[in-house]
Amino acid sequence: MSAAVIIVAVDGAAGSGKSTLARGLAQRLGVAYVNTGLMYRAVAAASIARGVDLDDAEGLVDLARGLRFRLEGDDPPTLEVEGYVPVDLTTPGVESRVSLVARHPVVRSVLRDQQRTLGATGAVMEGRDIATVVFPDAPLKLFLRADQMRRVDRRADERDADTNVVRDALERRDARDARTTPLEPAPGAIIIDTSDLSIDQTLDEALGAARRVWPERR
Ligand code: C5P
């Protein structure tokens, strides 16, 4: 992939700081911010609303095909799912279903096609398979990791939820996700351990890496 197109793939575990970093980086680089987790979450939310069974791969594919994704706003243009506001996509029901939706290869295939379209003209894209599968030739790949305890604390803060409940949900999701997509850095990915880094320090590291790839972007 030509480095003329700014595509940054940000992979990592839930609570590793992907979203905060990806949004900030997109803003600084002047490209779209695409949180691909929202796409899987929207299928999970739709499956609840429409009563589609989590083993019904074709039913879930139909739901995925029926969703409309778009980039809204600027600074940065951000992925939105028509008909869903962010709180619809972080309910406990969605949290407990999303990995079971994401385990179906046919669902992944439909969403990955959409992701490639959304990112084609430049984006910071986050997910757990963006650098390994969706954009393996992205000029910049970042892999975020963080201690389990830090990840749980961050998620609990973000969701204003009880730490024990968050820990259980995260462990269950991690175990299911690991069976679908091994969480491994893609070849050539820059690994950032965010356990002891502030949001600004993480962004500075990522911006440093971006400036080495795109020196003309200040
Ligand atoms: O990143 P986020 O926590 O919002 O992702 C929610 C879930 O969506 C993940 O736990 C995973 O099951 C699925 N997902 C995925 N591939 C992606 C993004 C998310 O399988 N690229």
py3Dmol code that shows the C-alpha trace and the ligand (Angstrom):
import py3Dmol

protein = """\
ATOM      1  CA  MET A   1       0.000   0.000   0.000  1.00  0.00           C
ATOM      2  CA  SER A   2       1.328   3.424  -0.941  1.00  0.00           C
ATOM      3  CA  ALA A   3       2.271   5.625   1.995  1.00  0.00           C
ATOM      4  CA  ALA A   4       0.496   8.448   0.117  1.00  0.00           C
ATOM      5  CA  VAL A   5      -2.727   7.275   1.737  1.00  0.00           C
ATOM      6  CA  ILE A   6      -2.752   7.794   5.485  1.00  0.00           C
ATOM      7  CA  ILE A   7      -3.980   4.571   6.978  1.00  0.00           C
ATOM      8  CA  VAL A   8      -3.083   3.802  10.557  1.00  0.00           C
ATOM      9  CA  ALA A   9      -4.188   0.427  11.901  1.00  0.00           C
ATOM     10  CA  VAL A  10      -4.572   0.333  15.666  1.00  0.00           C
ATOM     11  CA  ASP A  11      -5.009  -3.154  17.108  1.00  0.00           C
ATOM     12  CA  GLY A  12      -5.156  -4.166  20.741  1.00  0.00           C
ATOM     13  CA  ALA A  13      -7.256  -5.532  23.572  1.00  0.00           C
ATOM     14  CA  ALA A  14     -10.369  -3.927  25.071  1.00  0.00           C
ATOM     15  CA  GLY A  15      -9.348  -1.244  27.542  1.00  0.00           C
ATOM     16  CA  SER A  16      -5.823  -0.880  26.160  1.00  0.00           C
ATOM     17  CA  GLY A  17      -6.536   2.735  25.192  1.00  0.00           C
ATOM     18  CA  LYS A  18      -7.210   2.111  21.479  1.00  0.00           C
ATOM     19  CA  SER A  19     -10.216   4.392  21.126  1.00  0.00           C
ATOM     20  CA  THR A  20      -8.739   7.400  22.881  1.00  0.00           C
ATOM     21  CA  LEU A  21      -5.517   7.087  20.941  1.00  0.00           C
ATOM     22  CA  ALA A  22      -7.160   6.419  17.583  1.00  0.00           C
ATOM     23  CA  ARG A  23      -9.488   9.398  17.857  1.00  0.00           C
ATOM     24  CA  GLY A  24      -6.681  11.756  18.926  1.00  0.00           C
ATOM     25  CA  LEU A  25      -4.396  10.515  16.189  1.00  0.00           C
ATOM     26  CA  ALA A  26      -7.091  10.901  13.518  1.00  0.00           C
ATOM     27  CA  GLN A  27      -7.659  14.470  14.667  1.00  0.00           C
ATOM     28  CA  ARG A  28      -3.969  15.312  14.513  1.00  0.00           C
ATOM     29  CA  LEU A  29      -3.425  13.638  11.139  1.00  0.00           C
ATOM     30  CA  GLY A  30      -6.601  15.124   9.633  1.00  0.00           C
ATOM     31  CA  VAL A  31      -8.198  11.815   8.612  1.00  0.00           C
ATOM     32  CA  ALA A  32     -11.317   9.857   9.587  1.00  0.00           C
ATOM     33  CA  TYR A  33     -11.641   7.860  12.784  1.00  0.00           C
ATOM     34  CA  VAL A  34     -13.199   4.420  12.352  1.00  0.00           C
ATOM     35  CA  ASN A  35     -13.912   2.354  15.456  1.00  0.00           C
ATOM     36  CA  THR A  36     -14.698  -1.031  13.918  1.00  0.00           C
ATOM     37  CA  GLY A  37     -15.912  -2.442  17.256  1.00  0.00           C
ATOM     38  CA  LEU A  38     -19.033  -0.300  16.804  1.00  0.00           C
ATOM     39  CA  MET A  39     -19.916  -2.291  13.697  1.00  0.00           C
ATOM     40  CA  TYR A  40     -19.897  -5.617  15.554  1.00  0.00           C
ATOM     41  CA  ARG A  41     -21.718  -3.959  18.448  1.00  0.00           C
ATOM     42  CA  ALA A  42     -24.426  -2.686  16.106  1.00  0.00           C
ATOM     43  CA  VAL A  43     -25.031  -6.208  14.766  1.00  0.00           C
ATOM     44  CA  ALA A  44     -25.291  -7.426  18.382  1.00  0.00           C
ATOM     45  CA  ALA A  45     -27.772  -4.639  19.230  1.00  0.00           C
ATOM     46  CA  ALA A  46     -29.812  -5.424  16.109  1.00  0.00           C
ATOM     47  CA  SER A  47     -29.874  -9.135  17.018  1.00  0.00           C
ATOM     48  CA  ILE A  48     -31.464  -8.249  20.350  1.00  0.00           C
ATOM     49  CA  ALA A  49     -34.006  -5.909  18.772  1.00  0.00           C
ATOM     50  CA  ARG A  50     -34.952  -8.398  16.035  1.00  0.00           C
ATOM     51  CA  GLY A  51     -34.678 -11.592  18.106  1.00  0.00           C
ATOM     52  CA  VAL A  52     -32.016 -13.196  15.898  1.00  0.00           C
ATOM     53  CA  ASP A  53     -30.288 -16.191  17.480  1.00  0.00           C
ATOM     54  CA  LEU A  54     -26.522 -15.931  17.985  1.00  0.00           C
ATOM     55  CA  ASP A  55     -25.996 -19.278  16.221  1.00  0.00           C
ATOM     56  CA  ASP A  56     -27.917 -18.074  13.155  1.00  0.00           C
ATOM     57  CA  ALA A  57     -24.966 -16.896  11.055  1.00  0.00           C
ATOM     58  CA  GLU A  58     -27.082 -16.108   7.985  1.00  0.00           C
ATOM     59  CA  GLY A  59     -29.595 -14.161  10.085  1.00  0.00           C
ATOM     60  CA  LEU A  60     -26.723 -12.141  11.556  1.00  0.00           C
ATOM     61  CA  VAL A  61     -25.278 -11.525   8.085  1.00  0.00           C
ATOM     62  CA  ASP A  62     -28.656 -10.144   6.987  1.00  0.00           C
ATOM     63  CA  LEU A  63     -28.582  -7.779   9.948  1.00  0.00           C
ATOM     64  CA  ALA A  64     -25.028  -6.704   9.093  1.00  0.00           C
ATOM     65  CA  ARG A  65     -25.994  -6.068   5.463  1.00  0.00           C
ATOM     66  CA  GLY A  66     -28.958  -3.978   6.617  1.00  0.00           C
ATOM     67  CA  LEU A  67     -26.831  -1.578   8.656  1.00  0.00           C
ATOM     68  CA  ARG A  68     -25.784   1.781   7.243  1.00  0.00           C
ATOM     69  CA  PHE A  69     -22.351   3.041   8.202  1.00  0.00           C
ATOM     70  CA  ARG A  70     -21.187   6.571   7.504  1.00  0.00           C
ATOM     71  CA  LEU A  71     -18.524   9.071   8.480  1.00  0.00           C
ATOM     72  CA  GLU A  72     -20.092  12.039  10.220  1.00  0.00           C
ATOM     73  CA  GLY A  73     -18.751  15.432  11.255  1.00  0.00           C
ATOM     74  CA  ASP A  74     -15.192  16.616  11.087  1.00  0.00           C
ATOM     75  CA  ASP A  75     -12.209  16.919  13.386  1.00  0.00           C
ATOM     76  CA  PRO A  76     -12.237  13.996  12.888  1.00  0.00           C
ATOM     77  CA  PRO A  77     -14.962  12.538  10.629  1.00  0.00           C
ATOM     78  CA  THR A  78     -16.185   9.668  12.796  1.00  0.00           C
ATOM     79  CA  LEU A  79     -17.926   6.364  12.102  1.00  0.00           C
ATOM     80  CA  GLU A  80     -21.611   6.350  12.964  1.00  0.00           C
ATOM     81  CA  VAL A  81     -24.190   3.630  12.568  1.00  0.00           C
ATOM     82  CA  GLU A  82     -27.508   4.938  11.304  1.00  0.00           C
ATOM     83  CA  GLY A  83     -30.246   4.482  13.903  1.00  0.00           C
ATOM     84  CA  TYR A  84     -27.890   3.882  16.838  1.00  0.00           C
ATOM     85  CA  VAL A  85     -26.474   6.331  19.362  1.00  0.00           C
ATOM     86  CA  PRO A  86     -23.312   5.375  21.265  1.00  0.00           C
ATOM     87  CA  VAL A  87     -25.126   4.343  24.491  1.00  0.00           C
ATOM     88  CA  ASP A  88     -27.157   1.764  22.536  1.00  0.00           C
ATOM     89  CA  LEU A  89     -23.895   0.014  21.722  1.00  0.00           C
ATOM     90  CA  THR A  90     -22.418  -0.334  25.216  1.00  0.00           C
ATOM     91  CA  THR A  91     -25.363  -1.920  27.053  1.00  0.00           C
ATOM     92  CA  PRO A  92     -24.677  -5.084  29.101  1.00  0.00           C
ATOM     93  CA  GLY A  93     -26.736  -7.043  26.544  1.00  0.00           C
ATOM     94  CA  VAL A  94     -24.489  -5.877  23.719  1.00  0.00           C
ATOM     95  CA  GLU A  95     -21.325  -6.470  25.782  1.00  0.00           C
ATOM     96  CA  SER A  96     -22.307 -10.072  26.460  1.00  0.00           C
ATOM     97  CA  ARG A  97     -23.320 -10.818  22.843  1.00  0.00           C
ATOM     98  CA  VAL A  98     -20.796  -8.986  20.722  1.00  0.00           C
ATOM     99  CA  SER A  99     -18.043 -11.654  20.759  1.00  0.00           C
ATOM    100  CA  LEU A 100     -20.598 -14.301  19.857  1.00  0.00           C
ATOM    101  CA  VAL A 101     -21.624 -12.220  16.847  1.00  0.00           C
ATOM    102  CA  ALA A 102     -17.999 -11.552  15.880  1.00  0.00           C
ATOM    103  CA  ARG A 103     -17.045 -15.254  15.906  1.00  0.00           C
ATOM    104  CA  HIS A 104     -18.899 -15.939  12.621  1.00  0.00           C
ATOM    105  CA  PRO A 105     -16.548 -15.721   9.609  1.00  0.00           C
ATOM    106  CA  VAL A 106     -19.425 -14.719   7.300  1.00  0.00           C
ATOM    107  CA  VAL A 107     -20.329 -11.766   9.526  1.00  0.00           C
ATOM    108  CA  ARG A 108     -16.682 -10.720   9.686  1.00  0.00           C
ATOM    109  CA  SER A 109     -16.381 -10.912   5.938  1.00  0.00           C
ATOM    110  CA  VAL A 110     -19.325  -8.525   5.377  1.00  0.00           C
ATOM    111  CA  LEU A 111     -18.044  -6.028   7.941  1.00  0.00           C
ATOM    112  CA  ARG A 112     -14.448  -6.203   6.721  1.00  0.00           C
ATOM    113  CA  ASP A 113     -15.545  -5.240   3.207  1.00  0.00           C
ATOM    114  CA  GLN A 114     -17.298  -2.206   4.667  1.00  0.00           C
ATOM    115  CA  GLN A 115     -14.215  -1.365   6.729  1.00  0.00           C
ATOM    116  CA  ARG A 116     -11.982  -1.411   3.650  1.00  0.00           C
ATOM    117  CA  THR A 117     -14.371   0.958   1.887  1.00  0.00           C
ATOM    118  CA  LEU A 118     -14.582   3.326   4.857  1.00  0.00           C
ATOM    119  CA  GLY A 119     -10.798   3.459   5.248  1.00  0.00           C
ATOM    120  CA  ALA A 120      -9.787   3.584   1.598  1.00  0.00           C
ATOM    121  CA  THR A 121      -9.161   7.333   1.388  1.00  0.00           C
ATOM    122  CA  GLY A 122      -7.387   7.613   4.715  1.00  0.00           C
ATOM    123  CA  ALA A 123      -8.293   6.801   8.303  1.00  0.00           C
ATOM    124  CA  VAL A 124      -7.135   5.746  11.684  1.00  0.00           C
ATOM    125  CA  MET A 125      -8.908   2.426  12.122  1.00  0.00           C
ATOM    126  CA  GLU A 126      -9.113   0.533  15.366  1.00  0.00           C
ATOM    127  CA  GLY A 127     -10.068  -3.064  16.027  1.00  0.00           C
ATOM    128  CA  ARG A 128      -8.375  -6.317  16.848  1.00  0.00           C
ATOM    129  CA  ASP A 129      -7.713  -7.515  13.299  1.00  0.00           C
ATOM    130  CA  ILE A 130      -7.182  -4.303  11.339  1.00  0.00           C
ATOM    131  CA  ALA A 131      -3.424  -4.595  10.893  1.00  0.00           C
ATOM    132  CA  THR A 132      -3.423  -8.382  10.612  1.00  0.00           C
ATOM    133  CA  VAL A 133      -6.351  -8.876   8.214  1.00  0.00           C
ATOM    134  CA  VAL A 134      -8.246  -5.757   7.095  1.00  0.00           C
ATOM    135  CA  PHE A 135      -5.314  -3.507   6.116  1.00  0.00           C
ATOM    136  CA  PRO A 136      -2.224  -5.736   6.332  1.00  0.00           C
ATOM    137  CA  ASP A 137      -0.352  -3.252   4.108  1.00  0.00           C
ATOM    138  CA  ALA A 138      -1.179  -0.171   6.190  1.00  0.00           C
ATOM    139  CA  PRO A 139       1.899   2.100   6.204  1.00  0.00           C
ATOM    140  CA  LEU A 140       1.647   2.416   9.998  1.00  0.00           C
ATOM    141  CA  LYS A 141       0.502  -0.303  12.384  1.00  0.00           C
ATOM    142  CA  LEU A 142       0.258   0.189  16.109  1.00  0.00           C
ATOM    143  CA  PHE A 143      -0.402  -2.547  18.642  1.00  0.00           C
ATOM    144  CA  LEU A 144      -1.519  -1.446  22.087  1.00  0.00           C
ATOM    145  CA  ARG A 145      -1.192  -3.571  25.161  1.00  0.00           C
ATOM    146  CA  ALA A 146      -1.805  -2.907  28.846  1.00  0.00           C
ATOM    147  CA  ASP A 147      -1.861  -4.820  32.129  1.00  0.00           C
ATOM    148  CA  GLN A 148      -5.143  -6.553  32.835  1.00  0.00           C
ATOM    149  CA  MET A 149      -5.698  -4.454  35.976  1.00  0.00           C
ATOM    150  CA  ARG A 150      -5.232  -1.167  34.122  1.00  0.00           C
ATOM    151  CA  ARG A 151      -7.588  -2.307  31.372  1.00  0.00           C
ATOM    152  CA  VAL A 152     -10.297  -3.207  33.889  1.00  0.00           C
ATOM    153  CA  ASP A 153      -9.892   0.100  35.764  1.00  0.00           C
ATOM    154  CA  ARG A 154     -10.117   2.102  32.544  1.00  0.00           C
ATOM    155  CA  ARG A 155     -13.224   0.283  31.346  1.00  0.00           C
ATOM    156  CA  ALA A 156     -14.887   0.692  34.765  1.00  0.00           C
ATOM    157  CA  ASP A 157     -14.135   4.442  34.659  1.00  0.00           C
ATOM    158  CA  GLU A 158     -15.367   4.828  31.078  1.00  0.00           C
ATOM    159  CA  ARG A 159     -18.604   2.980  31.790  1.00  0.00           C
ATOM    160  CA  ASP A 160     -18.967   4.256  35.362  1.00  0.00           C
ATOM    161  CA  ALA A 161     -19.470   0.616  36.350  1.00  0.00           C
ATOM    162  CA  ASP A 162     -18.469  -1.738  39.169  1.00  0.00           C
ATOM    163  CA  THR A 163     -14.900  -3.069  38.815  1.00  0.00           C
ATOM    164  CA  ASN A 164     -15.807  -6.705  39.546  1.00  0.00           C
ATOM    165  CA  VAL A 165     -18.618  -6.720  37.003  1.00  0.00           C
ATOM    166  CA  VAL A 166     -16.327  -5.145  34.402  1.00  0.00           C
ATOM    167  CA  ARG A 167     -13.539  -7.649  35.154  1.00  0.00           C
ATOM    168  CA  ASP A 168     -15.841 -10.639  34.674  1.00  0.00           C
ATOM    169  CA  ALA A 169     -17.301  -9.265  31.443  1.00  0.00           C
ATOM    170  CA  LEU A 170     -13.866  -8.372  30.060  1.00  0.00           C
ATOM    171  CA  GLU A 171     -12.368 -11.773  30.894  1.00  0.00           C
ATOM    172  CA  ARG A 172     -15.274 -13.554  29.261  1.00  0.00           C
ATOM    173  CA  ARG A 173     -14.996 -11.371  26.152  1.00  0.00           C
ATOM    174  CA  ASP A 174     -11.189 -11.733  25.982  1.00  0.00           C
ATOM    175  CA  ALA A 175     -11.485 -15.536  26.115  1.00  0.00           C
ATOM    176  CA  ARG A 176     -14.127 -15.652  23.368  1.00  0.00           C
ATOM    177  CA  ASP A 177     -12.318 -13.111  21.181  1.00  0.00           C
ATOM    178  CA  ALA A 178      -9.052 -15.042  21.503  1.00  0.00           C
ATOM    179  CA  ARG A 179     -10.730 -18.044  19.883  1.00  0.00           C
ATOM    180  CA  THR A 180     -11.870 -15.924  16.927  1.00  0.00           C
ATOM    181  CA  THR A 181      -8.898 -13.615  16.379  1.00  0.00           C
ATOM    182  CA  PRO A 182      -5.630 -14.230  18.208  1.00  0.00           C
ATOM    183  CA  LEU A 183      -4.530 -10.929  19.672  1.00  0.00           C
ATOM    184  CA  GLU A 184      -1.064 -10.656  18.179  1.00  0.00           C
ATOM    185  CA  PRO A 185       0.902  -7.765  16.755  1.00  0.00           C
ATOM    186  CA  ALA A 186       0.982  -7.800  12.956  1.00  0.00           C
ATOM    187  CA  PRO A 187       4.406  -8.087  11.320  1.00  0.00           C
ATOM    188  CA  GLY A 188       5.997  -4.635  11.427  1.00  0.00           C
ATOM    189  CA  ALA A 189       3.629  -3.276  14.079  1.00  0.00           C
ATOM    190  CA  ILE A 190       4.963  -0.840  16.655  1.00  0.00           C
ATOM    191  CA  ILE A 191       4.046  -2.096  20.117  1.00  0.00           C
ATOM    192  CA  ILE A 192       3.054   0.481  22.720  1.00  0.00           C
ATOM    193  CA  ASP A 193       2.495  -0.672  26.295  1.00  0.00           C
ATOM    194  CA  THR A 194       0.071   1.880  27.726  1.00  0.00           C
ATOM    195  CA  SER A 195      -0.024   0.485  31.299  1.00  0.00           C
ATOM    196  CA  ASP A 196       2.010   3.353  32.719  1.00  0.00           C
ATOM    197  CA  LEU A 197       1.444   5.960  30.025  1.00  0.00           C
ATOM    198  CA  SER A 198      -0.958   8.889  30.177  1.00  0.00           C
ATOM    199  CA  ILE A 199      -3.253   9.625  27.245  1.00  0.00           C
ATOM    200  CA  ASP A 200      -0.896  12.407  26.087  1.00  0.00           C
ATOM    201  CA  GLN A 201       2.198  10.230  26.388  1.00  0.00           C
ATOM    202  CA  THR A 202       0.547   7.491  24.336  1.00  0.00           C
ATOM    203  CA  LEU A 203      -0.485  10.021  21.686  1.00  0.00           C
ATOM    204  CA  ASP A 204       3.043  11.487  21.592  1.00  0.00           C
ATOM    205  CA  GLU A 205       4.545   8.053  20.939  1.00  0.00           C
ATOM    206  CA  ALA A 206       2.068   7.356  18.175  1.00  0.00           C
ATOM    207  CA  LEU A 207       2.549  10.798  16.613  1.00  0.00           C
ATOM    208  CA  GLY A 208       6.308  10.274  16.641  1.00  0.00           C
ATOM    209  CA  ALA A 209       5.814   7.054  14.685  1.00  0.00           C
ATOM    210  CA  ALA A 210       3.386   8.756  12.287  1.00  0.00           C
ATOM    211  CA  ARG A 211       5.844  11.582  11.584  1.00  0.00           C
ATOM    212  CA  ARG A 212       8.498   9.066  10.617  1.00  0.00           C
ATOM    213  CA  VAL A 213       6.119   7.612   8.006  1.00  0.00           C
ATOM    214  CA  TRP A 214       4.570  10.936   6.907  1.00  0.00           C
ATOM    215  CA  PRO A 215       7.213  13.586   7.665  1.00  0.00           C
ATOM    216  CA  GLU A 216       5.238  16.286   5.816  1.00  0.00           C
ATOM    217  CA  ARG A 217       2.303  15.967   8.293  1.00  0.00           C
ATOM    218  CA  ARG A 218       3.048  18.169  11.310  1.00  0.00           C
TER     219      ARG A 218
END
"""
ligand_1 = """\
21
C5P
O -13.324 -2.583 20.406
P -14.594 -3.006 21.073
O -14.409 -3.393 22.517
O -15.707 -2.034 20.918
O -15.038 -4.315 20.283
C -16.184 -5.025 20.650
C -16.068 -6.457 20.153
O -16.214 -6.489 18.733
C -14.755 -7.169 20.447
O -14.750 -7.733 21.755
C -14.740 -8.239 19.351
O -15.579 -9.322 19.708
C -15.405 -7.536 18.186
N -14.456 -6.933 17.253
C -13.819 -7.756 16.354
N -13.004 -7.229 15.392
C -12.817 -5.902 15.327
C -13.443 -5.044 16.246
C -14.245 -5.601 17.214
O -13.994 -8.980 16.413
N -12.052 -5.390 14.353
"""
view = py3Dmol.view(width=600, height=400)
view.addModel(protein, "pdb")
view.setStyle({"model": 0}, {"cartoon": {"style": "trace"}})
view.addModel(ligand_1, "xyz")
view.setStyle({"model": 1}, {"stick": {}})
view.zoomTo()
view.show()
